[in-house]
């Protein structure tokens, strides 16, 4: 065999091996439930067989501003979900019970589910969710308000557009690295006028989920613009 042919074959074999290694380390896509719940309840979505997690947002003084915790079944359904916003003293704790999430304290039905464990309705708020053929929530409809959600090919949430009366609020995210999805920039606009910008960069575990992140928010609705910096600390346990 000609030596040039041998070299070509060796190079081709090496490329195949590299491709195989790359494929083995390809991150898992986001499930419809994880993507949709993170959209609705404002936390960073996670990949893979997550058993439980916490996300803690801290301001520049090191004070906790927001905290989200959750537990999931092996099928990827949220068994519990709890969130607290200390900046405005609000929060809720949800527990899965048949086709509803109940308030953990009052046992009132807060969220109605469809399919295996996807959002269907917020009865008290009069909000109904629509899903696409892949099971992702793509629209929410309430009293005089609609929200359209966008995702990439792996199910990562890329933003949403909220329309209420004559107001149109759009949040659009851009991701530079398809593995490190939580490294993103986002722009929010109100009736096509820029209201704010967000930039986040993270350190990742071997599932390409964020372990810790730096978050920068610029409020351009203020004059002059106001800048805020936060850190996010995550804990994740897998099955």
N, C-alpha and C positions, 0 to 999 in steps of 0.2 A: 504494500500500500504506500502511495506517495506520502512523504512526510507532511506536506501541506494539508492533505486530506485528513491525516491523523490529528493534526493540530486543530483543524476545523471541527472534527468530531469531539475532541476533548473539550473545546470551548463550548460546544452545544450541550454536552453532558453537564458541564459546570453550570451553565445557565439553567438547565432543568432542575439541578439540585438546589440552586438558589431559589428558583421559583417555588419548589416544594417547601423549602424552609420558610419562605415568605408567606405562603398560603397557610402553613401551620400556625403562624403567629398573627393571622388576620383577626382583628377584634370582632366579637359578636355584634350583630345588629341590635338595635333597640326594639324592645317589644312594644306592641300597640298600647298596652296598659301603662308601661313605664313612661313612654313618650307623652301620652295623653294626660296622665296624672301630674307629671312634672309641669306641663303646660298650665294646667288648671290651678295647681296649688303652689306654683312658683318655687321649684327646687331644681337642681341639676339632675338630668336623667343619668342612669347608670346602665352599664352593659353586664351581660352574663348572669350566672346563677346566684344572684344576691339573696342572702338570707335575712340580714338586717343591716341598717345603715343609720348614720346620723350626719347631718350637715349643720355646722355652726358658723354663722356670719358674725364677725367682730369688727367694730369700728376702729378708727385710728388710735383711740385710747385703750384698746384692748378689751372693751366692754362688749358683751354679747348683745347683738341687735336682733338676731333672729335665729331660730333653731328648728330643724325639721328632723323627725325620726320616723322610721318605718320598719315593719317586718313583712316579709313576703313568703308565700308558699313555694314549694319546688316548681309549681306550674307557673309561677310568676305573678300570682294575684297578691294584691296588698291585703294582708290580714289585719294590720293596724297602720294608722298614719296619724301622726301628731305634729302640729306646728304651732309655734309661738312667735309672735312679733312683739318684742319687748319695747320697741320704739313707739308703737301706738297701743300697747297693752291689749292685744287681741290674740286669739288662738282657738284651736279646736283639737279634739282627740276623737278619731273615728275607729270603729271596730266593725269588722265584717260579720254580717249575720244574714245568711241566705242571700237574697237578692238586694240587700241594702247595706249601707254603712250607717251604723247607729252612733249617736253621740255617746261617748263612753260613760259620761256622768248621768245624763237624763234618760238614755236609751231611746231618744227620739230618732225617727228615721230622717237622716240628713241627705243621703245620696242613694238614688235608685240605680241599679245596675242592669246591663244588657249583656247577652252572650255569657262568656265564662266569668268575666269580672271587669267589664268595661263600663265607663260612665254612660248613663242613659239620661238622668234627670236630677236636678236639684229642686225637689218639690216645693219647698218653702219660698224659693226665689223665682219659681216659674221658669226655670231654664231647662231646655231640652237639647240633647246632643245628637248629632248625626255622625255616622261613621262611614268610611269607604269600604271597598271590597276586601281590603287587607285588615280591617278592624280598627284603624286609627280614627280618632275623633277629628273630623275636618270642619265641623261647624257647630256653633252653639247659638241657640235662638232663645231670646227672652223678650220681655215687654219693651218693645221699641228699640231693641238692640240685637245685633248679630255679630258674631265673631267667626272669622275664617282662619283656620290654622294651616301652616305649611310645614312640610318635612322634606328631608333629602332622601336619597335612595336607600339609606340604611335606617330610616325612621327617626333621625335626629331632628328635633324641632328647630325650624329656621325662622320662626316668628309668627305673627298673627296680625290681622287687621280687624279692628273693632269699629263698627258704624252705629252711631246713636243720633237720631235726628239729623242735623246738618254737620255733625262732627265725625271725622274719620281719623282714627288713631292707628298708626302702623308701626310695628316693630319688626325690623329686618336684621337677621344675623348673618355674618359671613365667617366661614371656617376655612383656615389656611391648610390644615393638616387633617386628612380624613381619619387618621388614627386618634389624634388628640383633639377630639371634637369640642372639648370644653375650653380650648384656646380659641376665643372668638372675639369679634368686634360686632357691635350692634348699634343701630341708629333708630331712634324713635321720632316720628313726625306726626304732627297734628295738622290736618288739612294741608299737607305738603310742606309745612314749615317745621324745620328741625327743632326738636325740643330737648333732646339729650343724646349722649353717646356713652357706650359702655365698652370696656376692654377687659378681658379676663385671660390670665395665663396660669397654668397649673403644673404640678408635678403629678405623675401617674404611677399606678401599680401595674402588674403584669396583665391585667384585664383591660388596660387602657381606661381605667376609671380614675377620676381625680382624687388625690390624697390631700393636697392642700392647694389653694389658689390665691392669687392676688387679683382683686377686682377694683377697677377704677371707673367712677361714674362722673360724667360732666353734665350738669344741669344748664342747658343753653337757653332755657326760658327765663333765667335770671340775668340781670345786667349789673356788673359783669358776670360771666358764667361762673358757676360754683362747682368746685371739684371735691369729690369724696373718694377716700380710699378705704377698702375693706380687705380683710383676710378671711378665708374660708377653710375650716378644718373639718375633714371628713373621716369617719370610721366606717369600714365596710367589712362584713363577714359573709363568706360564701358557703354554699352547699358543697 
